[in-house]
Amino acid sequence: MGHEPGMTLREKRAPVSAHREVRISNELGLHARPAARFVKRANSFRSEIWVVKDGKRYSATSLIDILRANLDCGATATLEAHGVDAEEALEDLEKLLAEFHEKDNA
């Protein structure tokens, strides 16, 4: 896990940059509990990850930053990552944001 098929453990992937537009669909927005889960998940990746909203950049690995971003329901933001697992990180975080919405409507 964490490497491409056919790669040996000693091979290194080149860092890449990735970004994705996301919309917050959780009825209560990204309040403390889901924000904490988001930050914990972001910290599980090796890449540097940010949330960009209204022209400001917030660290996805900082709970204070994520709460300061005011990610209310309906808000749009850009997830940005740079590192060896940038694509995987953004895909996983985007899925996590969708899960928050699904749990609200369950």
C-alpha positions as CSV (number, residue, x, y, z in Angstrom):
1,M,0.0,0.0,0.0
2,G,1.2,3.5,-0.7
3,H,3.1,2.6,-3.8
4,E,2.3,1.8,-7.4
5,P,2.1,-1.8,-8.6
6,G,5.4,-3.0,-9.9
7,M,7.4,-0.5,-7.8
8,T,9.9,-1.8,-5.3
9,L,9.9,-0.3,-1.8
10,R,13.2,1.5,-2.5
11,E,11.9,3.3,-5.6
12,K,10.5,6.8,-5.0
13,R,7.7,8.5,-6.8
14,A,8.2,12.0,-8.0
15,P,6.2,14.7,-6.1
16,V,3.2,15.9,-8.0
17,S,0.8,18.8,-7.6
18,A,-2.9,18.3,-7.7
19,H,-6.1,20.3,-7.0
20,R,-9.8,19.7,-6.8
21,E,-12.8,21.9,-6.5
22,V,-15.1,20.8,-3.7
23,R,-18.5,21.9,-2.4
24,I,-19.4,21.5,1.3
25,S,-22.7,19.7,1.4
26,N,-22.9,18.9,5.1
27,E,-25.9,20.7,6.4
28,L,-23.9,22.1,9.4
29,G,-20.8,22.8,7.3
30,L,-17.4,21.7,8.4
31,H,-17.9,22.3,12.1
32,A,-15.6,21.0,14.9
33,R,-16.2,17.2,14.7
34,P,-16.0,16.7,10.9
35,A,-13.2,19.3,10.7
36,A,-11.2,17.2,13.2
37,R,-11.8,14.1,11.2
38,F,-10.8,16.0,8.0
39,V,-7.6,17.2,9.6
40,K,-6.7,13.8,11.0
41,R,-7.2,12.3,7.6
42,A,-5.1,15.0,5.9
43,N,-2.3,14.3,8.4
44,S,-2.2,10.7,7.3
45,F,-0.7,11.7,4.0
46,R,2.9,12.6,3.2
47,S,1.9,15.5,0.9
48,E,1.4,19.1,1.9
49,I,-2.3,19.8,1.7
50,W,-4.2,23.1,1.7
51,V,-7.7,24.4,1.4
52,V,-8.1,27.6,-0.6
53,K,-11.3,29.6,-0.1
54,D,-12.0,33.2,-1.1
55,G,-8.3,33.7,-2.1
56,K,-7.0,32.6,1.3
57,R,-4.9,29.4,1.8
58,Y,-5.5,27.3,4.9
59,S,-3.4,24.3,6.0
60,A,-5.5,21.1,5.8
61,T,-3.4,19.7,8.7
62,S,-4.4,22.4,11.2
63,L,-7.7,22.3,12.9
64,I,-7.5,26.0,13.7
65,D,-7.0,26.8,10.0
66,I,-9.8,24.6,8.9
67,L,-12.2,26.2,11.3
68,R,-11.0,29.7,10.3
69,A,-11.8,28.9,6.7
70,N,-15.6,29.0,7.5
71,L,-16.5,26.1,5.4
72,D,-20.3,26.4,5.7
73,C,-22.9,24.4,3.8
74,G,-22.8,25.4,0.2
75,A,-19.3,26.8,0.3
76,T,-16.9,26.0,-2.4
77,A,-13.2,25.6,-1.9
78,T,-10.2,24.2,-3.7
79,L,-8.2,21.4,-2.2
80,E,-4.5,21.6,-3.2
81,A,-1.7,19.1,-2.5
82,H,1.9,18.7,-3.4
83,G,3.9,15.5,-2.8
84,V,4.2,11.9,-3.7
85,D,0.7,11.0,-2.7
86,A,-1.1,14.2,-3.7
87,E,-3.7,12.7,-6.0
88,E,-4.6,9.9,-3.5
89,A,-4.8,12.5,-0.7
90,L,-7.3,14.7,-2.5
91,E,-9.4,11.8,-3.7
92,D,-9.6,10.5,-0.2
93,L,-10.4,13.9,1.3
94,E,-13.1,14.6,-1.3
95,K,-14.7,11.2,-0.5
96,L,-14.6,12.1,3.2
97,L,-16.4,15.4,2.6
98,A,-19.1,13.5,0.7
99,E,-19.4,11.0,3.6
100,F,-20.2,13.9,6.0
101,H,-23.2,14.8,3.8
102,E,-24.4,11.2,3.6
103,K,-24.3,10.7,7.4
104,D,-26.3,13.9,7.9
105,N,-29.0,12.6,5.6
106,A,-29.1,9.1,7.1
